[in-house]
Amino acid sequence: MYSLDINFLKDRPNYQKNTSKKPGIKFPTGNLTPLYVGVALGICFPAAAVGGLWWLQAKVVESEQKIAQLDEENKKLDTEIGNINKIKEETNKVKGETQALVSVFDQIRPWSAMLQDLRDRIPAKVQIENIKQIASTAPVAGQPAGNPAGGIEIVGMARSFNDVNDFLLSLQQSRFLKSSESKIVTADLVDAPVQPAAVNAKEGKKIPPLRVVKYTIQSSLSDVPASELIRELEQKGTVGLVARIRSMQQTGVIAK
């Protein structure tokens, strides 16, 4: 025989409430693109921030290395600049000393050339007794400095005052002397040191004493550089000085 096993408890409302399924996690349905975009942005922004921070740190380290390298190069350059300035100072010092030496050398006036120039210019009726060099005078306050080369003084005798004037004019044309400072200091009529016989034997007349002009001429030496007097120096036979000047011109120490 079959028996029926019927459970009426399941039909009761209380039992149905207790036996109902518990709610679980529900996933959204539909279009999930905004969700994916949000997740991607949430991951990308922190990653970008971390990457940017790492990049900045790398740049800072690189910049510090460049700064250190530039500081080292700057120190080397400062040292080299100091050496260059030192060399420039030494070069300028040597140039100054050389220029000073050249200036002195360029003011040389060989006495042999000057005496030959005087012999070529002296008139026939003029004699020279003595020639001496005059030292340059000390500069006076408020006045231009004198010629450092000094000057010369010529003492002698001439047949007449006109002969003395002719001699002065001839000296003023010399490039070894300053024409503006050549002048006659004294010119006096005196008895000649050697006199003719006092009495003419044929006529028996007394001959008056012979009179001459004793003169003193002073002039300053020219300040024209010797390098500009090469022609005159060659004409007066000063070969050695001319050769040295031309050698200096070739090396550039003296301008041509």
NUPAVO-185535 format. One record per residue (C-alpha): residue number from 0; residue in one letter; y, z, x. Coordinates in steps of 0.1 Angstrom, whole numbers, plus 5000, padded with zeros to 4 digits. Each point is the difference from the previous one (the first is absolute). Layout:
N
+-----+----+------+------+------+
|   i | aa |   yy |   zz |   xx |
+-----+----+------+------+------+
| NUM |  a |    Y |    Z |    X |
...
+-----+----+------+------+------+
This chain:
256
+-----+----+------+------+------+
|   i | aa |   yy |   zz |   xx |
+-----+----+------+------+------+
|   0 |  m | 5000 | 5000 | 5000 |
|   1 |  y | 5035 | 4994 | 5013 |
|   2 |  s | 5026 | 5027 | 4999 |
|   3 |  l | 5038 | 4993 | 4998 |
|   4 |  d | 5021 | 5018 | 5025 |
|   5 |  i | 5036 | 4998 | 4987 |
|   6 |  n | 5028 | 5018 | 5017 |
|   7 |  f | 5029 | 5005 | 4977 |
|   8 |  l | 5021 | 5018 | 5026 |
|   9 |  k | 5012 | 4967 | 5014 |
|  10 |  d | 5017 | 4992 | 4968 |
|  11 |  r | 5021 | 5031 | 5001 |
|  12 |  p | 5037 | 4995 | 5010 |
|  13 |  n | 5000 | 5029 | 5025 |
|  14 |  y | 4971 | 4985 | 5018 |
|  15 |  q | 5015 | 4966 | 5002 |
|  16 |  k | 5032 | 5014 | 5016 |
|  17 |  n | 4980 | 5019 | 5026 |
|  18 |  t | 4978 | 4971 | 5009 |
|  19 |  s | 5028 | 4974 | 5003 |
|  20 |  k | 5005 | 4984 | 5034 |
|  21 |  k | 5026 | 5016 | 5024 |
|  22 |  p | 5029 | 4977 | 5009 |
|  23 |  g | 4999 | 4985 | 5036 |
|  24 |  i | 5024 | 4982 | 5023 |
|  25 |  k | 5013 | 4969 | 4985 |
|  26 |  f | 5011 | 4971 | 5022 |
|  27 |  p | 5028 | 4979 | 4989 |
|  28 |  t | 4992 | 4967 | 4986 |
|  29 |  g | 5020 | 4969 | 4998 |
|  30 |  n | 5023 | 4985 | 5028 |
|  31 |  l | 4996 | 5021 | 5032 |
|  32 |  t | 5026 | 4981 | 5022 |
|  33 |  p | 5028 | 5026 | 4998 |
|  34 |  l | 4975 | 5026 | 5011 |
|  35 |  y | 4989 | 4980 | 5030 |
|  36 |  v | 5036 | 4993 | 5009 |
|  37 |  g | 5009 | 5037 | 4998 |
|  38 |  v | 4970 | 5009 | 5022 |
|  39 |  a | 5009 | 4973 | 5025 |
|  40 |  l | 5036 | 5012 | 5002 |
|  41 |  g | 4989 | 5036 | 5004 |
|  42 |  i | 4979 | 4990 | 5029 |
|  43 |  c | 5024 | 4974 | 5016 |
|  44 |  f | 5031 | 5022 | 5000 |
|  45 |  p | 4985 | 5029 | 5020 |
|  46 |  a | 4983 | 4975 | 5023 |
|  47 |  a | 5033 | 4981 | 5005 |
|  48 |  a | 5017 | 5033 | 5007 |
|  49 |  v | 4974 | 5010 | 5026 |
|  50 |  g | 5001 | 4966 | 5016 |
|  51 |  g | 5038 | 5001 | 5001 |
|  52 |  l | 5000 | 5034 | 5016 |
|  53 |  w | 4975 | 4988 | 5026 |
|  54 |  w | 5021 | 4969 | 5007 |
|  55 |  l | 5031 | 5021 | 5004 |
|  56 |  q | 4983 | 5024 | 5024 |
|  57 |  a | 4987 | 4970 | 5020 |
|  58 |  k | 5035 | 4986 | 5002 |
|  59 |  v | 5014 | 5033 | 5010 |
|  60 |  v | 4975 | 5003 | 5028 |
|  61 |  e | 5007 | 4964 | 5010 |
|  62 |  s | 5038 | 5007 | 4999 |
|  63 |  e | 4996 | 5031 | 5022 |
|  64 |  q | 4980 | 4980 | 5025 |
|  65 |  k | 5027 | 4973 | 5001 |
|  66 |  i | 5027 | 5026 | 5004 |
|  67 |  a | 4982 | 5016 | 5028 |
|  68 |  q | 4995 | 4966 | 5016 |
|  69 |  l | 5036 | 4991 | 4996 |
|  70 |  d | 5011 | 5034 | 5014 |
|  71 |  e | 4979 | 4993 | 5031 |
|  72 |  e | 5014 | 4965 | 5003 |
|  73 |  n | 5035 | 5014 | 4995 |
|  74 |  k | 4995 | 5024 | 5029 |
|  75 |  k | 4987 | 4972 | 5022 |
|  76 |  l | 5030 | 4979 | 4990 |
|  77 |  d | 5024 | 5029 | 5007 |
|  78 |  t | 4984 | 5003 | 5035 |
|  79 |  e | 5003 | 4963 | 5006 |
|  80 |  i | 5036 | 4999 | 4987 |
|  81 |  g | 5008 | 5029 | 5024 |
|  82 |  n | 4985 | 4981 | 5029 |
|  83 |  i | 5019 | 4969 | 4990 |
|  84 |  n | 5033 | 5019 | 4998 |
|  85 |  k | 4993 | 5015 | 5034 |
|  86 |  i | 4994 | 4966 | 5014 |
|  87 |  k | 5032 | 4987 | 4984 |
|  88 |  e | 5020 | 5029 | 5015 |
|  89 |  e | 4985 | 4993 | 5035 |
|  90 |  t | 5006 | 4963 | 4996 |
|  91 |  n | 5036 | 5006 | 4989 |
|  92 |  k | 5005 | 5023 | 5029 |
|  93 |  v | 4986 | 4975 | 5025 |
|  94 |  k | 5022 | 4973 | 4983 |
|  95 |  g | 5031 | 5022 | 5004 |
|  96 |  e | 4992 | 5007 | 5036 |
|  97 |  t | 4994 | 4963 | 5007 |
|  98 |  q | 5031 | 4989 | 4982 |
|  99 |  a | 5020 | 5026 | 5019 |
| 100 |  l | 4986 | 4987 | 5033 |
| 101 |  v | 5006 | 4964 | 4989 |
| 102 |  s | 5036 | 5009 | 4991 |
| 103 |  v | 5006 | 5014 | 5035 |
| 104 |  f | 4982 | 4971 | 5016 |
| 105 |  d | 5020 | 4975 | 4979 |
| 106 |  q | 5033 | 5015 | 5013 |
| 107 |  i | 4991 | 4995 | 5036 |
| 108 |  r | 5027 | 4981 | 5019 |
| 109 |  p | 4988 | 4989 | 5035 |
| 110 |  w | 5027 | 5005 | 5025 |
| 111 |  s | 4989 | 4969 | 5018 |
| 112 |  a | 5007 | 4979 | 4970 |
| 113 |  m | 5033 | 5017 | 4993 |
| 114 |  l | 5012 | 4996 | 5036 |
| 115 |  q | 4990 | 4963 | 5000 |
| 116 |  d | 5020 | 4996 | 4968 |
| 117 |  l | 5030 | 5016 | 5017 |
| 118 |  r | 4997 | 4977 | 5030 |
| 119 |  d | 4999 | 4970 | 4977 |
| 120 |  r | 5031 | 5011 | 4981 |
| 121 |  i | 5023 | 5013 | 5028 |
| 122 |  p | 5029 | 4976 | 5008 |
| 123 |  a | 5005 | 4987 | 5035 |
| 124 |  k | 5031 | 5021 | 5006 |
| 125 |  v | 4985 | 5033 | 4989 |
| 126 |  q | 4980 | 5024 | 5021 |
| 127 |  i | 4978 | 5029 | 4989 |
| 128 |  e | 5001 | 5032 | 5021 |
| 129 |  n | 4978 | 5023 | 4979 |
| 130 |  i | 4980 | 5000 | 4968 |
| 131 |  k | 4987 | 5032 | 4984 |
| 132 |  q | 4984 | 5010 | 4968 |
| 133 |  i | 5018 | 5022 | 4976 |
| 134 |  a | 4980 | 5025 | 4979 |
| 135 |  s | 5004 | 4999 | 4963 |
| 136 |  t | 5024 | 5026 | 4985 |
| 137 |  a | 4989 | 5027 | 4977 |
| 138 |  p | 5005 | 4992 | 4963 |
| 139 |  v | 5031 | 5015 | 4984 |
| 140 |  a | 4998 | 5015 | 4965 |
| 141 |  g | 5014 | 4975 | 4975 |
| 142 |  q | 4997 | 4971 | 5023 |
| 143 |  p | 4973 | 4974 | 5005 |
| 144 |  a | 4975 | 5007 | 5028 |
| 145 |  g | 5006 | 4984 | 5033 |
| 146 |  n | 4978 | 4974 | 5017 |
| 147 |  p | 4970 | 5019 | 5013 |
| 148 |  a | 4996 | 4973 | 5028 |
| 149 |  g | 5034 | 5010 | 5015 |
| 150 |  g | 5022 | 4976 | 5018 |
| 151 |  i | 5011 | 4987 | 5033 |
| 152 |  e | 5032 | 5002 | 5021 |
| 153 |  i | 5010 | 4973 | 5023 |
| 154 |  v | 5026 | 5006 | 5028 |
| 155 |  g | 5013 | 4972 | 5022 |
| 156 |  m | 5029 | 4979 | 5011 |
| 157 |  a | 5014 | 4967 | 4987 |
| 158 |  r | 5026 | 4976 | 5013 |
| 159 |  s | 5021 | 5004 | 4968 |
| 160 |  f | 5002 | 5015 | 4966 |
| 161 |  n | 4989 | 4967 | 4984 |
| 162 |  d | 4969 | 5001 | 5021 |
| 163 |  v | 4992 | 5035 | 4987 |
| 164 |  n | 5006 | 4987 | 4964 |
| 165 |  d | 4977 | 4970 | 5006 |
| 166 |  f | 4973 | 5024 | 5013 |
| 167 |  l | 5003 | 5021 | 4969 |
| 168 |  l | 4998 | 4970 | 4977 |
| 169 |  s | 4969 | 4989 | 5018 |
| 170 |  l | 4984 | 5034 | 4997 |
| 171 |  q | 5007 | 5001 | 4962 |
| 172 |  q | 4977 | 4969 | 4997 |
| 173 |  s | 4970 | 5018 | 5015 |
| 174 |  r | 4973 | 5010 | 4976 |
| 175 |  f | 4991 | 5029 | 5023 |
| 176 |  l | 5034 | 5017 | 4992 |
| 177 |  k | 5019 | 5008 | 4969 |
| 178 |  s | 5030 | 4976 | 4998 |
| 179 |  s | 5020 | 5024 | 4977 |
| 180 |  e | 4997 | 5028 | 5025 |
| 181 |  s | 5007 | 4981 | 5032 |
| 182 |  k | 5035 | 5009 | 5012 |
| 183 |  i | 5022 | 5003 | 5031 |
| 184 |  v | 5006 | 5036 | 5008 |
| 185 |  t | 5023 | 4996 | 5030 |
| 186 |  a | 5016 | 4971 | 5017 |
| 187 |  d | 5024 | 5008 | 5028 |
| 188 |  l | 5017 | 4979 | 5026 |
| 189 |  v | 4991 | 5014 | 5035 |
| 190 |  d | 5001 | 4988 | 5036 |
| 191 |  a | 4969 | 4981 | 5011 |
| 192 |  p | 4977 | 5019 | 5023 |
| 193 |  v | 5001 | 4972 | 5025 |
| 194 |  q | 5035 | 4987 | 5009 |
| 195 |  p | 5009 | 4968 | 5019 |
| 196 |  a | 5020 | 5002 | 5032 |
| 197 |  a | 5033 | 5018 | 4995 |
| 198 |  v | 5020 | 4974 | 5019 |
| 199 |  n | 4996 | 4962 | 4999 |
| 200 |  a | 4998 | 4991 | 5037 |
| 201 |  k | 5016 | 4965 | 4996 |
| 202 |  e | 5030 | 5010 | 4978 |
| 203 |  g | 5003 | 5036 | 5010 |
| 204 |  k | 5003 | 5011 | 4964 |
| 205 |  k | 4985 | 5031 | 4985 |
| 206 |  i | 4973 | 4992 | 4974 |
| 207 |  p | 5001 | 5023 | 4970 |
| 208 |  p | 4967 | 5020 | 4993 |
| 209 |  l | 4975 | 4983 | 4977 |
| 210 |  r | 4999 | 5015 | 4966 |
| 211 |  v | 4968 | 5001 | 4978 |
| 212 |  v | 4991 | 5015 | 4966 |
| 213 |  k | 4977 | 5030 | 5000 |
| 214 |  y | 4983 | 5001 | 4967 |
| 215 |  t | 4975 | 5022 | 4980 |
| 216 |  i | 4981 | 4985 | 4971 |
| 217 |  q | 4977 | 5019 | 4977 |
| 218 |  s | 4976 | 4988 | 4974 |
| 219 |  s | 4971 | 5013 | 4979 |
| 220 |  l | 4966 | 4986 | 5004 |
| 221 |  s | 4988 | 4979 | 4970 |
| 222 |  d | 4977 | 5015 | 4975 |
| 223 |  v | 4984 | 4967 | 4993 |
| 224 |  p | 4962 | 5005 | 5004 |
| 225 |  a | 4985 | 4985 | 5031 |
| 226 |  s | 4976 | 4980 | 4978 |
| 227 |  e | 5031 | 4980 | 4988 |
| 228 |  l | 5012 | 4994 | 5036 |
| 229 |  i | 4969 | 4982 | 5012 |
| 230 |  r | 5019 | 4968 | 5008 |
| 231 |  e | 5027 | 5018 | 5020 |
| 232 |  l | 4974 | 5021 | 5018 |
| 233 |  e | 4980 | 4969 | 5010 |
| 234 |  q | 5032 | 4983 | 5012 |
| 235 |  k | 5007 | 5030 | 5022 |
| 236 |  g | 4965 | 5001 | 5014 |
| 237 |  t | 4986 | 5031 | 4983 |
| 238 |  v | 4965 | 4986 | 4996 |
| 239 |  g | 4980 | 5032 | 4998 |
| 240 |  l | 5020 | 5015 | 4971 |
| 241 |  v | 4999 | 4968 | 4981 |
| 242 |  a | 4962 | 4998 | 5004 |
| 243 |  r | 4995 | 5035 | 4987 |
| 244 |  i | 5023 | 4994 | 4970 |
| 245 |  r | 4981 | 4968 | 4991 |
| 246 |  s | 4967 | 5019 | 5003 |
| 247 |  m | 5013 | 5027 | 4976 |
| 248 |  q | 5011 | 4973 | 4976 |
| 249 |  q | 4966 | 4984 | 5000 |
| 250 |  t | 4984 | 5034 | 4991 |
| 251 |  g | 5025 | 5006 | 4973 |
| 252 |  v | 5016 | 5031 | 5015 |
| 253 |  i | 5033 | 4981 | 5003 |
| 254 |  a | 5011 | 4975 | 4974 |
| 255 |  k | 5006 | 4965 | 5011 |
+-----+----+------+------+------+
